[in-house]
Amino acid sequence: MKSYLIKIIFPVSILFNVTICHAQTEWPKSITAEDGTVINIYQPQAESFAGDILKSRSAISIQEKGDQGPVFGVFWSTATVETDRDTREVAVQAVKINNLKIPAESGQVETKYIETTLETYLPKVEGQLPLDEVLASLDQDQEATKLSQDISHRLPQVIYRTQRSMLVSIDGQPKLEKNKKWGLDVVVNSPFTIVQNKDGKFYLFGGGHWYAAPAATGPYTFTNDKVSHNLKKVAKDLNKIAKKTDDLPTSEAPDYPVYDIVVSTKPAELIQSDGNPDLTPITGTSLLYVNNSDNDIFVDTHTQQYYVLLSGRWYTSKALNENSQWQYVASNQLPPDFAKIPEGSPKDDALASVAGTDAAREAVMDAQIPQTAKIDRKTATTHVEYDGTPQFKPIDGTQMQYAINTSSTVLSESGKYYAVDNGIWFMADNPLGPWAVATTRPEEMDQIPPTCPVYNAKYVEVYEATPDYVYMGYTPGYLNSFVDGPTVVYGTGYDYEPWNGDYYYPRPWTWGFDMSYNPWSGWGFGADYDYDWFDDGFGWGYGYGFGLGLGWAAGMEGAGGVAQAVTARPIATGMAGVLVPAAVAATTAVVRPLTGIPICICATITISIGAGKVLYRGIEASQAAWQATMAFVRQAETTSFRTGREISTSVGHRGNGNKGSIGVGLL
């Protein structure tokens, strides 16, 4: 698996004249090219300092002349330095750029030239660095690393089934509130739609079907969709909401019913297989994988141990059954053959969670690339609602406090109040507002521990401010994706206490949805968790920035996937278009020219196959469509030699062979 970032390499023989301010004392430091391109380098974060070698990472902004705003990214560098302990200064002698990462949509930026420019002019721009600042930065990085090591690996209850099942999570004991539109009590502390009808029974709606139970916690049985008229009206309302939420049209045909509904009122994970585990060898390794499961379940034949990957964390057990005793194993302590899983094989998605692999290194670097925005200081604002008078709770290890009776992230520091809304910092003199765009963030943000439910807010930065605008950005930590040593994991692993007053406010969740990572769309929930199972009105902890993470409200693969038949455009002259019944992640399906012909790149395509037909939420096509898709991918692989660009593909069948995942990207 390869990076989804677009790296466009340009000749560097054409050099610009560069204007710099030597030994600038304030950050960010600036380099201006002759053509007007401005490169701003933000204060580096030291990662290691030994002898005369200083390794660091730094945010960067690049604004070409005529652009509306800068492109933000991050680079990693190794500097050769001289240290004068008498003057307590560090002189930068030479710089090597190890890596430069910018968002894929910024592919027009001449990355190779930027790297060369930085290596040439950074020593002059940085000049003499105060030794104490370097050491403080190193201490801060080590402290941040220590805090990230507090990410929890404690596994909740693991439920194993050998038939198609669905885990329905409720955040504690069911909390009922009246839905005035429906005239029914609704379980508000669950992302699933659970209502109590007038007959006293509870009804669960999911995948276009109704299930009934004597209690909110079950046991649920399939109703054959023979329900009262008022429940049919509820279903109609939910389908309308789903249509408005999805980015593209979706089939109205219901999913197949599930006959085993598992309800849990505490954190849990469901792993399942279609019948008894069917094991298949992985070429070139001593590993087997369970091919009739959508979960990442492996067997190491040397030790006869089972391994399962859940929310980016590995667990091992001697057996695979309801009573398995799963134990955490660090990603750098896995059997060596995990790193030998072939790219392009059915289980290559696990490579991003195996320490030392290229996929894992890319995932860690991608977790530090900011998503940025230009905020209008005159018009942008936010509104915070509390359940009663604002209440605050201290944050361990800091002098700050956070509000507990609101769905928003609100912090208090030194008599000032800060709020984060959609990755934007706001500031006020009163917890009720009015709120204005902030030009700084709380000083102790980096000290927030992962045990605090507002931990994700530390990943929202303020880069620079002008009289009219503020440039802000957040890295994937804001969206619940965290660097955990040599790999990335989903969620902090802690079971945060929600607010239960007159209103219910959820906190970020880690467990319960088979969260898995792929390089094309990041974190997505398991193949069985279609959007149709979830209640659009549930808060999901969005006030805390992410709830359940990237693209969570939209469906498959966590990136806004929807089911429709799409025509894959030809990627090379002479290749006919193929009809691909697919779920294409709308937020990542970027159309760019390749030899003058448009294609979808960085798109995740999910295909379901059963009984010789492609079946995806009511859309059917012949087996030939799948074969055409394979031809499309093979053509993509060979086209790279003709176009001078490389098409990276990741193809694999998931689970029992009835689901496939294809990623196509332009590098």
N, C-alpha and C positions, 0 to 999 in steps of 0.2 A: 504494500500500500504506500502511496506516495502523497506528498503534500498537495492539498487542494488549492494552494496559493499559486497565482500565476507569476512565474518568473520569466521576464523577457530580458534577454541579454543583448546588449547593444555594443558595437565597437567603441573602444575608449580612446581611439587615436585622436578624436576631436576633443580637445580640452578647452574648457571655458576659462576666461580670466575670472578670478574669484576675488571678491572683496570681503575682508574679514576685519574684525576689530581685535587686535592682538591682546592676548591675556585678559579677556573680558572677565570681570569680577562677579557679574550677576548672571543667574540662570533665568531663562534659557540663553545659551550662547548662539550666535548667529553667523551664518556664512551666506553671502549673497553672490550669486553667479552673475556673469556679465549680461546674460539674457533675462535677468530679473528673477530667476528661481531663488527662493529663500529657503535655506535649511536651518531649522532651529533644533538645537540639541539641548535636551532637558537634563537636569542634574543626574549624573550617573548613580546607580546603585551598585556599590562594590560587592562582588561575590567571593573574591579571594584576593589576598595580598601576601605574597611570599617572596622574599628576596627583592629582586628588581622587576617582578612581574605582578601587574595589577589587572585582574579580570573583572569586568563589570558589564552591566546592561544599562541601556538608556532609552527613554522615549525620544522620538524624533518626529518632526513635522516637516513636510515638503510642500511648498506652494510655488507652482510654476506661474509665470507672468500671465495674467489674464484669467486665472482660475478664481472661482468665487470664494474658495476657502482652501486650507491646507489639507493634505493627506497625512494621517498619523500612522506611526508604526513603532517598531522597537528594533534595536540592534544590540548585538553582543560583541564585545571587543576584548582584545588582549593588548595591554600597553606595557612597553618597556619604560621604566621610570628610574629616576635618581632621587634618593631621599636625603634631605639635609635635616638632621635632628636638631641642630642648633637653631636654625630658623624655623624649624617645623614646617617645611614645605616639601612637596613632591613635584618634581619636574618631569613632565611627560616628554619622553624622547622620541618614541615611535609608537604607532598604533596599527594593529591588524584587526580588520573587521571580520569576525568569524561567521556572522550571519546577520542578514537584514530581512525583516519580515514586515510586509505591508499587506493590507486587505486585498483580496483577489480582484475586486472591482477597480483597483488602482493600478492595473497592469500596465498602463501607459507610462508610468514612472520608470525612468531608466535606472534600474536598481544597480547594475554593475557600475555605472558612472557615479552614482551616489556613494557606493562603497569606496571607490577609488578617491573621490573627493574627500571623504571623511578621513581616510588614511593619510592623505596628503596634508590636510589643513588642521586636523584636530590638535596635534601637538602645539601649533601656534595659537589656536583659539583658547585652549584650556590653560596653556602657560604653566604657572606655578599653582598647584592645588594645595590648600591648607591640609597638612597631615592630620590634624584633629578632625577635620570634616570627613576625610577618607576613612579614618578609623571609626568615627561615629556612624558613617554609612554602612561600614562592614558590620558593626555591632547591631545596627538596625536590621540588616539582612539576616544575620544569625538569629536575632530575636524573632523575626518573622518566620524563619525556617523552623525555629523551635515551636512557635505557635501552630504552624501548619502541621507539625508532628503530633499535635493534639487532636487532629482529625480522628474521629472514633472509627474503630474497625470492629466494634462489638456487633455481632450478628443477631438480629431479632429471631423470632420463631420462624423456622423454615418448614413449609408444608409441601409434601410431595404427593402427586397424584399420577395415576397411569391412565387417565382419560382426559379429554378436553375439559378444562375447568376454568373458573374465573374467580380471582380474589377480589372481594369487595371490602374496601377499607373504610372504617368509621373511626374518627378521631376521638376515642374515648366512648363512654356510654352515649347512645343516641340522644340527640338534642332536637326536640320538635319545635317548629314554629309554623304559624298559620300562613299559608300562601293565599292571599286575598283573591287573586285572580282565579285560582283553581278551587278555592273553598275547601282546601285540604291541608292537613298537617304534613310538613315536609321535614325530613331529617337534614338539618342544615350543616352538620359537622361531618359530611362525607362528600367526596367529589362525584359520587354516584347519585342518580335520581331515585330516591326512596320516599314514597308517600304512604300515608295511612288513609285508606278509603273509608267511606261511611259504614261499610260492613265490619269495621274494626280490624280488618286484615291489612298487612303491609304489602306494598307492591314495588318491585324493583323494575326499572325500565333500562334495557340495554340492548344494543345491536338490533333495534327495531322490534324487540319482543318484551312481553310482560311476564314477570315471575312473581308468585305470591307466597307469603309466609305468615305464620301466626304472630311473629314478632319482627322488629326491625333487624334483628340479628339472625333471623332465619328460623328453621331451614326453609330455603326457597325451592319451589317446584315450578316447572314451566306450565303456563296457563293455556297453551295452544292459542294464545292471543284472544281467548274468549273472556273479555272483560267488559265492564259497564261502560256506558256512553261517555261518562265524565272522564274516565281514564283514556279513552280514545282521543278525547279533546286535548288532554295533557300531552299525549304522544304527538299530536298534530302540532301543538305549540313548540315542543322540543325540536321537531323536524324543521320548523320554520327558523328557529334560532340557529340550528346547525347549518342551514343553507346560507344564512347571513354571515356566519363565522368563517365558513370555508372560503378560501380564495378563488376556487374554481368550482364548477358544477359537480355534483356528486350523485351517484345512483340512489334512488329511493328504495331499492330492493333491500329487505332486511337480511341480516347476517344469519348464519345457521344458529339455532338455539343451543344454549349451553345447559347441560343437565346436571352439572356439579357446581353449585355456587358456594364458595367458601367465604364466610364473613369473619372479619377480625376487627376487634376494637382496640388493638394495640399494634405496634409496628410488626410486620410480617412479610415474608417473601414466599411466593408460590413457584415451585419448579415442577414441571410435568413432562410426561412422555406419552405418546400415543400407543398405549400398550406397554408391555415390559420393555426395558431399555434395549435398543438395537444398536450394537456397537460396530463402528467402522474404523479401520486403521487410517492414520494420517501419514501419508507418504514421507519416507525419510526420517521418521521418528518412532519412538516406542510408545506413542500416544494413541489412544482410541477416543472417538467422540460418540456421543449418543445422537444418532442421526434421525431419530424419530422424536426429537424435542426441539422446541424453539429456544431453549435455554442453552447457554454455553456450559456443557457438562462433559468432562473428560475423564479418562482412566489412564494412569501411568502404569504400564505393564510391569515395570521393574519393581515397583513398590506395592502394586495392586491397590493404590489409593485413588479415590474419586476426587476430582477437583471441579468446583463450580465458580463462575464469575458473576458477581452480583454488585451492581452499582460501582463497577471498577475495582472491586476488592475480591481477592481470592480466598476460598475456603476449601478445606480438605476433610475427607471422611473415609472410613474403611468400608462403608456400605452406602447404598443409595436406596433409602426407604423412609417411611414416615418417622422412624426413630433414629435417623442418622445423627451422629454427634459431630457437627461441623466445627472446625477450628480454623482460625485466621492464619494465613500464610502470606508473608510479604512478597511483593512482586519480584524482588531480587533474591528470593529464596525458593523459587519454583524449580522443579527439575529442569535441567538444561535443555531438554528437547522442546520445551514450550517456545523457546526462541527460534527453533528450527521449523516451526509451522510454515509451510510454503505460502508465499503471497499468491493470491488468486485461488487458494483452496477454500473449501466450505467454511472453515473456521478461522480465516485470517483476520477477522475483526477482533479476535482476542489479542493480536500482536501489540495493539496500542496499550494493553495493560500488562505487558511483559517487559520488565526492566531490561535496558540495554539494546532493545530493538530500534530500528529506524523509526518505526511507527510510534513507539513510545516517546522518543526524543522529539519527533514532530508534534505530537500531542501536547507535550510540556511547553514547547516554544509557542505553539498556537494559543495556549492558555494565557499567554502574556501579550497578545496582540490586542490593542484597544479598539473598541467601536466608538467613534467620536461623533460629536455633534456641535454645531455652532448655535448658541442660544442667544436669543434677542433679550437683552436686559430690560427693555422697556415694556415688553408685552408678556413675557413668560412668567407664570406664577403657578401656585398649587393651592389646594384646599385640603385641610386635614379635619376629619371628623373623629370625635371621641365618644366612647360609651360613658357619658357622664363627665365629671371634672377630670382634666388630664392627670394621669397618675404615672409616676416615673420610678424606675428601679435602677440601682447602681450597676455599672458594668465592672466586673472583676478586673483588677489590675490597672484601672484607670480612675480618673476623677469625673468621668462622664456618667450620664444616666440615659436610659432610653424609655420611651413611652410604652406602656403595656396595654392600655385599653383603647387601641386604635389599630386599624389595618395598615396604617402608614408607618414608615420608618422615621421616627423623630428622636433626635438626640439633644441633650442639654450639656453645655460646657461653658463654664465661666460666665453664667448669666445670659448666654446667647442660646438660641435654639436653631437647630439645623434639621432639615428634612430632605430625604431622597425620594424623588418621584420619577420613575421611568429613566433612571440613570442621570438625573439632573439634581445638583445640590441647590437647595434654597435656604434662606436665612431669615430669622425674625427675632424681634425682641420679646415676643410673647408666644407661648405654645399654640395659641389660637390664630396666630398671624397678625397682620397680613404678611405674606411671604414674598420675598424678592429673590432673584437669582443671586446665588452666593459667588463670591470671587475667591474664596478660600474654603477649606473644609476644616473640621475640628482637628486640633494638633495631635491628639492621641488616637487618631483613627487606626493607625497601624498596630496599636496595642490591644485591639479588641480580640478576645479569644474565641475560638469556634464554639465554645459552650454557650455563647450568647446568640440569640436568634437574629440579631442585626449584623452578624459577622460579615455577611456579603457586602454590606455598605462600604467596607474598607477598600473594595475593588473599584470604587467610583472615584475618579480623579478630576481635579481642576487643573488644566494645563496653562492657560493664559487668559488674560482679560484685557479688553479695550473699553473705552467709554460706552460703546454700543453693544458689544457682544462678549460672551464668555465661551471659551472652547473647553468642553468637558469630554470625558471618555470613560468607558468601563471595560474591564477585561472579563473573560468568562466566569471568573469567581463571583461576579455579581449575579450570574445566571446559574449558580449552584454547581459549577464545575471547578474543582480545586486541584492544584498541584499537590500531590502526596508523595514526596520523595522523587523517585525516577519516573512516576506515571501520574495520570490524572484520575480522579475519582469523582463520583457524583454525590453531592450532599456532604454535610459534615458528619453524618452518622448519628447525631444526637436527636433524641425525642423531646422536642421543645413543648412546653406547656402552652396550650392555646389560651386565648382570653374567652372566658365563658361568663358573660354578664347578661344584660338585656340583649346583647348581640354576641354572636360567635365570630371570633377573628382567628383564622388558622395561622400556623407558623410553618416555615419551610419543612418539607418532608424529604427523607432519603429513601425510604423503603416502601415496597408494596407494588411496584410497577415494572419490575424487570428492566430497569434502566440500563441501556447499553450504549457504547460509544462507537461511532464510525467516523472516518476522516472527512467525509463529504458533508455531513449535516450535524456533526457533534453528537450530543446526547439525545436519544430517543427512547420512548418506552416500548415495552415488548410487543411482539407481533399480534398478540391477542387483544391488546388494549386499543381498540379503535375509538375515535372521537365519539361515536354514537353511544358509547357506554357512559359518558361523563355529563355532569350537570353544568351547563354553561354559566349558571348563576353562582356556582361555588366560588369563593374568594381565592382559593389556591395560594393564599399568602402573597398575592401580588404586591401588596403594600410593602412587603419585604424584598421586592425586587424581582422575584423569580417564581415563587410558589413551587412549581415542579420543574421549572427550567425552560430551556430553549424550545420555542415553538410549541409549548406544551398544549395549548388549546386547540391545535389544529390537526393532530392525528399522527398517522404512521411516520415512523422514523424521526419523530420529533421536529420536523421542519416544514410543517404546513402541507403534508402530503394529502392528496385527494385522488379518488379513483376516476379515471377516464381513459378513453382510448386516444392516444396521441400519435401523430405521424413523426417518426424520427427523420429529420432532414438528412439528405446525403452529405457525407463528410468528405467525399472525394469525387472528382469527376468520374462519371461512369457508374457510380453505385446508385441503384434504385432506392427510393425511400421505402421503409418497411413500417408496417402498422404494428405498433407496440401497445398492447393493453397494459396500462401501467398507472402507478401512482407516482406522480412527479412532484418533488418538493418545490413548490412554487417560489419559496423564498430563496432557493439556491439554483433554480433553473435559469441560468444566465445565458443569453444568446449573444454570441460574438462571431465575427467573421473568421473563417479558416479557408484559405485559398478562395475567398470571395463567396463562400457558401455558408449560411448560418447553421449552427448546431446548438444543442443544449449541452452546456458544460457544467461541471460541479453539480450535477443533478443526481439525486438518488431515485432509482426506479425500483419499485417493489412489485413483484409479480407473484400471484398465487396460481398453482397448478393442481388440478385434481381430476382423476378419471379421464385423462387424455385431453382435457379442456383447460383453458385459462379461465379461472373463476375469481373475480375480484369485485366484491360488493355488487353482485348482480350483472356484471359485464362478462360476456362469454365470447370466446374466440377459439378457433381450432388450435391443435397442438402446433400447427405450422407457424403460428404467431410466435411461439416460444423459440422455435428453430430460427425464425427470421431475426429475433432479438439476438440470439447467439451469433448469427452471421454479422449483425451490426457491430457487436463487440469485437469479433475477430477482425473485421474490416478496420475498426478503430485502431487496433493494435498495429496492423501492418501499414496503415496510412502514414504513420509518423515518419517513415523513411522517405516518403514521397513529398511530404510537406515541409520537412525541416522542423516540425513541431512534434512533441511527443504526446500521445494520447494515453493517459494512465487509466487502466480499468481494474475493477475489483469485482469478480463474479463468484457467486457461491449460492448453493442451495442451503436454506436454513431449515433446521428441524427435521421433520419426517420427509423431506424432499418435496413437500407441497408448497414451499415458499422459496422465493429466490430474491437475492438482493444484488443489484448491479450499480456500480458507480462509474461514471465516465467523467474524466477531468482533463483539461488542457493544462500542461505544465510549460 
